[in-house]
Amino acid sequence: MPLPLAGITVVSLEQAIAAPFASRQLADLGARVIKIERPGPGDFARAYDSRVKGMASHFAWVNRSKESLTLDLKQADARRILNELLASADVFIQNLAPGACDRMGLDFATLHRVHPSLIVCDISGYGEGGPYERRKAYDLLVQAESGFLSVTGDDNDVAKAGCSIADISAGMYAYSGILAALLERKNTGLGTRVEVSMLESMVEWMGFPMYYAYDGASPPTRSGASHATIYPYGPFRNKSGETVILGIQNEREWAIFCEHVVLNASLASNPLFCTNSLRHEHRGALESIILNAFAELSLDQIVERLDTANIANAKLNDMQGVWDHPQLKARKRWRTVETPQGPIEALLPPAVDALEPRMDPIPAVGEHVDKILDELGYTASEIKLMRATGSV
């Protein structure tokens, strides 16, 4: 069976993470994605590090199944090629610096007049209009502006997320917005604009702490790896320093935890701990009781008690632990993806089950220049000349 987006062509003037993450997911579902890069170094994310057989870890993650076309859009030949590609494309994605596409006539209003069925997705840091429109927006900066940093960390300091969460959120909303626009186009025949800002994507994800602090109320406290408002819910160590993460969600679980894990049934009705609000208020005292109960137990013994009592728990895995995770192996969630430096492992897309998603190679910079220009009707001598002038 063909994949859902087979026959859809995406042209993506993309860099870094947000737009490449969105376009890669479209490629996973069968879309043809033509990635426009700078001649020479290409997408600057290629140089973030060299941890994946000499390739950058971010780049390897978000750029499989794409074709790389290098274009110097300051040159007329390159601009003409891009316009020819857009004439037959279904989706155009861009996350260049604010105003860059407008100056090249690649804004939605201009493109819609020429290509009325083209869906245009603009990804930016802060969105069009407003005092922040032209500000640079890197992932960490948006984590700060969205309030995410203010509720993440501990009593001593704030902490950023360990992955590019603001880019990821924008990429996810771009992906879902494009899918919705493709459905809408089936009814109207017209392309629409999908505008996504990193700030608004992250603020949407901040709904719980924002409403918790509604109407001037105090915000959630920074609580490290523990839950900000539910207790006990977070990491606990034994005397050997081994860590288990556990979570109590309701009073029934709390009573079971006291009787079968801490082995102190009367603790459940202790007036300091008999509701979640009280447990959270007196979390320091309760933590000491739990740690004392865990002190002489091995991690396996703690987990056995938790599992027997049907109390939710998890291991604190490092990255190797995730690569080796028994659940992912049992469900056969890993595939091999080819790269210019040799094969690597990659996780199957989470939301695809009935069909095998597309997981084609990660492209080298400009790998598909000749192929794409040949499809557009350019001769070998014309391509050679454009290479010589640096247009491609």
HUCOR-V155875 format. One record per backbone hydrogen bond with DSSP energy under -0.5 kcal/mol. NH is the residue of the N-H (numbers start at 1). CO is the residue of the C=O. If there is no record, write none. Layout:
BEGIN
nh=NH co=CO
nh=NH co=CO
END
This chain:
BEGIN
nh=5 co=29
nh=6 co=3
nh=8 co=5
nh=10 co=32
nh=11 co=91
nh=12 co=10
nh=12 co=34
nh=13 co=11
nh=13 co=93
nh=14 co=12
nh=14 co=36
nh=19 co=15
nh=21 co=17
nh=22 co=18
nh=23 co=19
nh=24 co=20
nh=25 co=21
nh=26 co=22
nh=27 co=23
nh=28 co=24
nh=29 co=25
nh=30 co=27
nh=31 co=26
nh=32 co=8
nh=33 co=31
nh=33 co=65
nh=34 co=10
nh=34 co=32
nh=35 co=33
nh=35 co=67
nh=36 co=12
nh=36 co=34
nh=37 co=35
nh=37 co=69
nh=41 co=39
nh=42 co=38
nh=46 co=43
nh=47 co=44
nh=48 co=45
nh=52 co=55
nh=53 co=51
nh=54 co=50
nh=55 co=52
nh=59 co=45
nh=60 co=56
nh=61 co=57
nh=62 co=58
nh=63 co=59
nh=65 co=360
nh=65 co=361
nh=66 co=63
nh=66 co=361
nh=67 co=33
nh=69 co=35
nh=69 co=67
nh=71 co=37
nh=72 co=391
nh=73 co=71
nh=75 co=72
nh=79 co=75
nh=80 co=76
nh=81 co=77
nh=82 co=78
nh=83 co=79
nh=84 co=80
nh=85 co=81
nh=86 co=82
nh=87 co=83
nh=88 co=84
nh=88 co=85
nh=89 co=86
nh=90 co=9
nh=91 co=9
nh=92 co=119
nh=93 co=11
nh=94 co=121
nh=95 co=13
nh=100 co=97
nh=103 co=99
nh=104 co=100
nh=104 co=101
nh=105 co=102
nh=106 co=101
nh=111 co=107
nh=112 co=108
nh=113 co=109
nh=114 co=110
nh=115 co=111
nh=118 co=115
nh=119 co=90
nh=120 co=192
nh=121 co=92
nh=121 co=119
nh=122 co=120
nh=122 co=194
nh=123 co=94
nh=123 co=121
nh=124 co=196
nh=133 co=130
nh=135 co=132
nh=142 co=138
nh=143 co=139
nh=144 co=140
nh=145 co=141
nh=146 co=142
nh=147 co=144
nh=148 co=143
nh=149 co=143
nh=151 co=147
nh=151 co=148
nh=152 co=149
nh=154 co=157
nh=159 co=149
nh=159 co=152
nh=165 co=163
nh=168 co=164
nh=169 co=165
nh=170 co=166
nh=171 co=167
nh=172 co=168
nh=173 co=169
nh=174 co=170
nh=175 co=171
nh=176 co=172
nh=177 co=173
nh=178 co=174
nh=179 co=175
nh=180 co=176
nh=181 co=177
nh=182 co=178
nh=183 co=179
nh=184 co=180
nh=185 co=181
nh=186 co=182
nh=187 co=183
nh=187 co=184
nh=188 co=184
nh=189 co=185
nh=191 co=116
nh=194 co=120
nh=195 co=193
nh=196 co=122
nh=196 co=194
nh=198 co=124
nh=199 co=125
nh=201 co=197
nh=202 co=198
nh=203 co=199
nh=204 co=200
nh=205 co=201
nh=206 co=202
nh=206 co=203
nh=207 co=204
nh=210 co=206
nh=211 co=207
nh=212 co=208
nh=213 co=209
nh=214 co=211
nh=216 co=213
nh=217 co=214
nh=224 co=153
nh=226 co=223
nh=227 co=233
nh=234 co=246
nh=236 co=244
nh=238 co=242
nh=239 co=295
nh=241 co=238
nh=244 co=236
nh=245 co=314
nh=246 co=234
nh=246 co=244
nh=247 co=312
nh=248 co=232
nh=249 co=247
nh=254 co=250
nh=255 co=251
nh=256 co=252
nh=257 co=253
nh=258 co=254
nh=259 co=255
nh=260 co=256
nh=261 co=257
nh=262 co=257
nh=264 co=258
nh=267 co=264
nh=268 co=265
nh=269 co=266
nh=270 co=267
nh=273 co=270
nh=274 co=270
nh=279 co=275
nh=280 co=276
nh=281 co=277
nh=282 co=278
nh=283 co=280
nh=286 co=282
nh=287 co=283
nh=288 co=284
nh=289 co=285
nh=290 co=286
nh=291 co=287
nh=292 co=288
nh=293 co=289
nh=294 co=290
nh=295 co=291
nh=297 co=294
nh=302 co=298
nh=303 co=299
nh=304 co=300
nh=305 co=301
nh=306 co=302
nh=307 co=303
nh=308 co=304
nh=309 co=305
nh=310 co=307
nh=311 co=306
nh=312 co=310
nh=314 co=245
nh=316 co=243
nh=317 co=315
nh=322 co=318
nh=323 co=319
nh=324 co=320
nh=325 co=322
nh=329 co=325
nh=330 co=326
nh=331 co=327
nh=332 co=329
nh=333 co=328
nh=335 co=346
nh=337 co=344
nh=342 co=339
nh=344 co=337
nh=346 co=335
nh=348 co=333
nh=352 co=349
nh=353 co=351
nh=357 co=355
nh=358 co=28
nh=362 co=338
nh=363 co=63
nh=367 co=364
nh=368 co=68
nh=369 co=366
nh=372 co=368
nh=373 co=369
nh=374 co=370
nh=375 co=371
nh=376 co=372
nh=377 co=374
nh=378 co=373
nh=383 co=379
nh=384 co=380
nh=385 co=381
nh=386 co=382
nh=387 co=383
nh=388 co=384
nh=389 co=385
nh=390 co=386
nh=390 co=387
nh=391 co=386
nh=392 co=386
END
